[in-house]
Amino acid sequence: MSAAPLPHAADRLPIVTASDGQPYLPCAAVLALLRAIAESCRNLADDPDCTLPGAGEAIDIEADALEARAIAPTTETA
């Protein structure tokens, strides 16, 4: 039995498509994202199983998820 994949934090960020067709994040969402990254770093600072490269990989995974969501509306066909 396979466990369902965990949701990405980036899935909860609002993406707005501007009149130029480009995806944007509202400033409040960017601030919340940066604060969440900072809080995660503080929480994991004393965890012996966490490394900076491992934290970087986790951030890359979230960035990839957000990038996929941002690109999706620009590739949809009617």
CYANA upper distance limits for C-alpha pairs under 8 A (distance plus 0.5 A):
  7 PRO  CA     11 ASP  CA      7.54
  8 HIS  CA     12 ARG  CA      8.21
  8 HIS  CA     62 GLU  CA      6.72
  8 HIS  CA     65 ALA  CA      7.39
  9 ALA  CA     13 LEU  CA      7.97
  9 ALA  CA     62 GLU  CA      7.24
 10 ALA  CA     62 GLU  CA      6.28
 10 ALA  CA     63 ALA  CA      7.85
 10 ALA  CA     65 ALA  CA      6.82
 10 ALA  CA     66 LEU  CA      5.78
 11 ASP  CA     65 ALA  CA      7.75
 11 ASP  CA     66 LEU  CA      7.32
 11 ASP  CA     69 ARG  CA      8.28
 13 LEU  CA     25 LEU  CA      8.01
 13 LEU  CA     29 ALA  CA      6.74
 14 PRO  CA     25 LEU  CA      6.78
 14 PRO  CA     26 PRO  CA      7.78
 14 PRO  CA     29 ALA  CA      7.51
 15 ILE  CA     23 PRO  CA      6.67
 15 ILE  CA     24 TYR  CA      6.12
 15 ILE  CA     25 LEU  CA      5.58
 15 ILE  CA     26 PRO  CA      7.92
 15 ILE  CA     70 ALA  CA      7.46
 16 VAL  CA     23 PRO  CA      6.05
 16 VAL  CA     24 TYR  CA      5.62
 16 VAL  CA     25 LEU  CA      6.65
 16 VAL  CA     26 PRO  CA      7.90
 17 THR  CA     21 GLY  CA      6.19
 17 THR  CA     22 GLN  CA      6.05
 17 THR  CA     23 PRO  CA      4.93
 17 THR  CA     24 TYR  CA      6.65
 18 ALA  CA     22 GLN  CA      6.06
 18 ALA  CA     23 PRO  CA      6.83
 18 ALA  CA     24 TYR  CA      7.53
 21 GLY  CA     74 THR  CA      7.83
 23 PRO  CA     70 ALA  CA      6.23
 23 PRO  CA     71 ILE  CA      8.31
 25 LEU  CA     29 ALA  CA      6.75
 25 LEU  CA     30 VAL  CA      7.04
 26 PRO  CA     30 VAL  CA      7.08
 27 CYS  CA     31 LEU  CA      6.70
 28 ALA  CA     32 ALA  CA      6.68
 29 ALA  CA     33 LEU  CA      6.61
 30 VAL  CA     34 LEU  CA      6.69
 31 LEU  CA     35 ARG  CA      6.62
 32 ALA  CA     36 ALA  CA      6.57
 33 LEU  CA     37 ILE  CA      6.79
 34 LEU  CA     38 ALA  CA      6.74
 35 ARG  CA     39 GLU  CA      6.58
 36 ALA  CA     40 SER  CA      6.58
 37 ILE  CA     41 CYS  CA      6.76
 38 ALA  CA     42 ARG  CA      6.85
 39 GLU  CA     43 ASN  CA      6.60
 40 SER  CA     44 LEU  CA      6.54
 41 CYS  CA     45 ALA  CA      6.39
 41 CYS  CA     55 ALA  CA      8.45
 43 ASN  CA     47 ASP  CA      8.36
 44 LEU  CA     50 CYS  CA      6.95
 45 ALA  CA     50 CYS  CA      8.17
 50 CYS  CA     54 GLY  CA      6.89
 50 CYS  CA     55 ALA  CA      7.53
 51 THR  CA     55 ALA  CA      6.72
 52 LEU  CA     56 GLY  CA      6.54
 53 PRO  CA     57 GLU  CA      6.70
 54 GLY  CA     58 ALA  CA      6.89
 55 ALA  CA     59 ILE  CA      6.81
 56 GLY  CA     60 ASP  CA      6.68
 57 GLU  CA     61 ILE  CA      6.77
 58 ALA  CA     62 GLU  CA      6.95
 59 ILE  CA     63 ALA  CA      6.65
 60 ASP  CA     64 ASP  CA      6.58
 61 ILE  CA     65 ALA  CA      6.80
 62 GLU  CA     66 LEU  CA      6.73
 63 ALA  CA     67 GLU  CA      6.51
 64 ASP  CA     68 ALA  CA      6.64
 65 ALA  CA     69 ARG  CA      6.89
 66 LEU  CA     70 ALA  CA      6.69
 67 GLU  CA     71 ILE  CA      6.61
 68 ALA  CA     72 ALA  CA      6.51
 69 ARG  CA     73 PRO  CA      8.01
 70 ALA  CA     74 THR  CA      8.23
 71 ILE  CA     75 THR  CA      7.10
 72 ALA  CA     76 GLU  CA      6.85
